[in-house]
Every structure is written in C-alpha cells, then in structure tokens.
Amino acid sequence: MALIKCVECWKSLSDKATTCPNCGAPVELSLHSSHNTIQVATANSPPQKNNRNFFYGMIFWMLLGISATIGMIWFTPNSGFKKAPEPYDEAYGAKAHCMQMIKQHLHNPDSAEFAHTSEASANKDETGAWRVVFPVRAENGFGALRLVNFECMLIYTEGSWVTLGVKQGN
C-alpha cells in the first residue's frame, strides 16, 4: 500500500481508496508499465495542467510580443530612429561658421545677439568663396549695445570651412 496525493485537495491518501477521505473526490489509478508510474486523476474531471509549463509558456509569449513591438517601432519609416542624411546646405554652413568667427572678434562674445539666419546674406562668387554679411547686436568696449554688420569671407574645401577674413562694417 502506497500513499498518493489527491488531485483536488493535494492531501495524502491510500492508493487503495476509491474516494478522497478529505474532499470526497473519486480517484482512478492507472499503472503505466512502460514508465512504472502511477497516474492519479479524478473520475469526473480532466487531468490538471502543469503550472510550471503554463508559466514558462506565458513568459515566452510575452517576450515574443515585446520583441515584435520593438522590432516594428525600430523598422517603421519616420519613427525617429533611422533618418536619411540630409544634403549639406553650404549657405547655412557658411552663416553658422561666420557666427563662430564673429564671436571670436567681439569684445564680449557672450553679449552677441545674432539676427535670424534668414536676415544674413550669403553669396558665393565665381572663385567658390562665400561672402556672408551678418547683423549682430553686441556690447562694445564701453558696455554699450551696438548693431554692427560683420562681413566674413569663407571657402569650403574638403569638408571644412576656411576663414579668409572677418571685418566689421558700419
């Protein structure tokens, strides 16, 4: 005589019993000779699911869903992750480089208030040099704010800007 567990209440009972003495569930025993194991099941209910396999299955499907969602976001066009490089705008680059060069020529660079880049003019001559005129409001040596037009001469070669000159206008 061996003790087995009831599939309903998990209390120990004899393998000779036909019902569980604790909960009254009917018991069926079947001996599998190939595995030498005893299966216990109630007469009126299907065998209970294995909780561990169910838990691992749920983890698997949740990870698969999360991976699929991340994959869809990553490879969706215009998602912000991958953007095609925009063509380089030399006029804008000339204005930006000119702003940096002007700051180096000011008495107080932190006081510089540059006009919007649309108010600056940038023209390329036949030699490939850029002439940029930029209005700037900045403090002079006495601390007074003045509006001054600066003129920069630049050239773009081999992916970098070379300053040919910066001069202060009226």
C-alpha positions as CSV (number, residue, x, y, z in Angstrom):
1,M,0.0,0.0,0.0
2,A,1.4,3.4,-1.0
3,L,0.4,7.0,-0.3
4,I,-0.6,9.2,-3.2
5,K,-1.8,12.8,-3.5
6,C,-5.4,13.8,-4.3
7,V,-5.6,15.9,-7.4
8,E,-8.3,18.1,-5.9
9,C,-7.0,19.0,-2.4
10,W,-3.5,17.6,-2.5
11,K,-3.9,15.7,0.7
12,S,-2.3,12.2,1.2
13,L,-4.5,9.2,0.7
14,S,-4.1,5.4,0.2
15,D,-3.7,4.1,-3.3
16,K,-6.4,1.6,-2.4
17,A,-9.1,4.3,-1.7
18,T,-11.8,4.9,-4.2
19,T,-12.5,8.4,-2.9
20,C,-10.5,11.1,-1.1
21,P,-11.4,11.0,2.7
22,N,-10.8,14.8,2.9
23,C,-12.7,16.2,-0.1
24,G,-14.6,13.1,-1.4
25,A,-13.2,13.3,-4.9
26,P,-13.3,10.0,-6.7
27,V,-9.9,8.5,-7.5
28,E,-8.8,6.5,-10.6
29,L,-5.5,4.7,-10.6
30,S,-3.8,3.5,-13.8
31,L,-0.4,1.8,-13.9
32,H,1.8,2.6,-16.9
33,S,4.1,-0.4,-17.2
34,S,6.5,1.4,-19.7
35,H,7.3,4.2,-17.2
36,N,6.5,2.4,-13.9
37,T,4.5,5.4,-12.7
38,I,1.0,5.7,-11.2
39,Q,-1.3,8.3,-12.6
40,V,-4.0,9.7,-10.3
41,A,-7.0,11.6,-11.6
42,T,-10.5,12.3,-10.6
43,A,-13.2,10.4,-12.3
44,N,-15.3,13.4,-13.5
45,S,-12.6,16.0,-14.3
46,P,-9.8,16.2,-16.9
47,P,-6.2,16.0,-15.6
48,Q,-4.9,19.3,-14.1
49,K,-2.5,21.5,-16.1
50,N,1.1,21.6,-15.2
51,N,1.5,25.1,-13.7
52,R,5.3,25.3,-14.4
53,N,4.8,24.7,-18.2
54,F,1.9,27.2,-18.3
55,F,4.1,29.9,-16.5
56,Y,7.0,29.3,-18.9
57,G,4.7,29.5,-21.9
58,M,3.3,32.8,-20.8
59,I,6.8,34.2,-20.3
60,F,7.7,33.0,-23.8
61,W,4.7,34.7,-25.4
62,M,5.1,37.9,-23.5
63,L,8.8,38.2,-24.6
64,L,7.9,37.4,-28.2
65,G,5.2,40.1,-28.1
66,I,7.6,42.7,-26.6
67,S,10.3,41.8,-29.2
68,A,7.8,42.1,-32.1
69,T,6.6,45.5,-30.8
70,I,10.2,46.8,-30.5
71,G,11.0,45.5,-34.0
72,M,8.0,47.2,-35.5
73,I,8.9,50.5,-33.9
74,W,12.6,50.2,-34.9
75,F,12.0,49.5,-38.5
76,T,9.0,51.7,-39.1
77,P,9.8,54.6,-41.5
78,N,9.8,58.0,-39.9
79,S,10.0,56.6,-36.4
80,G,12.9,58.8,-35.4
81,F,15.4,56.0,-35.0
82,K,16.8,56.0,-38.6
83,K,16.8,59.0,-40.7
84,A,18.5,59.5,-44.1
85,P,21.2,62.2,-44.0
86,E,20.1,65.5,-45.4
87,P,22.2,67.1,-48.1
88,Y,24.6,69.7,-46.8
89,D,23.4,73.3,-47.3
90,E,26.6,75.3,-47.9
91,A,24.8,78.7,-47.4
92,Y,23.6,77.7,-44.0
93,G,27.0,76.2,-43.1
94,A,28.7,79.5,-44.2
95,K,26.4,81.5,-42.0
96,A,27.0,79.2,-39.0
97,H,30.8,79.3,-39.4
98,C,30.6,83.1,-39.8
99,M,28.8,83.4,-36.5
100,Q,31.6,81.5,-34.8
101,M,34.2,83.7,-36.3
102,I,32.3,86.9,-35.4
103,K,32.2,85.8,-31.7
104,Q,36.0,85.5,-31.7
105,H,36.2,89.1,-32.9
106,L,33.9,90.6,-30.2
107,H,35.0,92.3,-27.0
108,N,32.3,90.4,-25.1
109,P,31.2,87.3,-27.1
110,D,28.5,86.4,-24.5
111,S,26.6,89.6,-25.3
112,A,26.2,88.7,-29.0
113,E,22.6,88.7,-30.3
114,F,22.7,87.5,-33.8
115,A,19.8,88.2,-36.2
116,H,18.0,85.2,-37.6
117,T,20.0,83.4,-40.3
118,S,17.3,84.5,-42.9
119,E,18.4,88.1,-42.3
120,A,22.0,87.3,-43.1
121,S,23.1,87.3,-46.7
122,A,25.4,84.6,-48.1
123,N,26.6,84.8,-51.7
124,K,29.1,82.5,-53.4
125,D,31.3,84.1,-56.0
126,E,32.8,82.6,-59.2
127,T,36.0,81.5,-57.3
128,G,34.0,79.5,-54.8
129,A,34.4,81.9,-51.9
130,W,31.4,82.8,-49.7
131,R,30.7,86.4,-48.7
132,V,28.5,86.5,-45.6
133,V,27.1,89.7,-44.1
134,F,25.6,89.2,-40.7
135,P,23.9,91.9,-38.5
136,V,24.9,91.5,-34.8
137,R,23.9,93.4,-31.7
138,A,26.8,93.2,-29.2
139,E,28.4,95.2,-26.4
140,N,31.4,97.4,-27.3
141,G,34.4,98.0,-25.1
142,F,32.3,100.5,-23.0
143,G,29.4,98.1,-22.4
144,A,27.0,99.8,-24.8
145,L,25.0,97.6,-27.2
146,R,25.6,98.4,-30.8
147,L,24.1,96.9,-34.0
148,V,27.0,96.2,-36.4
149,N,27.2,94.4,-39.7
150,F,30.0,91.9,-39.9
151,E,31.3,90.6,-43.2
152,C,33.0,87.2,-43.5
153,M,34.9,85.7,-46.4
154,L,34.9,81.9,-46.3
155,I,35.7,79.0,-48.5
156,Y,34.5,75.4,-48.1
157,T,37.2,72.9,-49.0
158,E,37.5,69.1,-48.3
159,G,34.6,69.1,-45.8
160,S,35.7,72.1,-43.6
161,W,35.4,75.8,-43.6
162,V,38.5,78.1,-44.0
163,T,38.1,81.7,-42.9
164,L,39.7,84.2,-45.3
165,G,38.8,87.2,-43.3
166,V,36.3,88.9,-41.0
167,K,35.7,92.7,-40.9
168,Q,33.4,94.9,-39.1
169,G,31.1,97.2,-41.1
170,N,29.0,100.2,-40.0
